[in-house]
Amino acid sequence: MTSYNATILREHLADLKGWISHWQDDAFCRLIPTESSLILAKAHAESALALLDRVEAEQKESA
């Protein structure tokens, strides 16, 4: 995995961590997550997984 890919992956995971912290704060106040926050978090997870799939495919090609 290149440094660039690791940076992108780290950013997606940091964003997910931020959303989870936000939801924990909301839960403390008995609020539910908004649809938009769920959509954004899902998009970050999907992007991170797509990046891992791409990196894995590249590694298989070069092996």
Secondary structure, 3 states (H helix, E strand, C coil): CCHHHHHHHHHHHHHHHHHHHHHHHHHHCCCCCCHHHHHHHHHHHHHHHHHHHHHHHHHHHHC
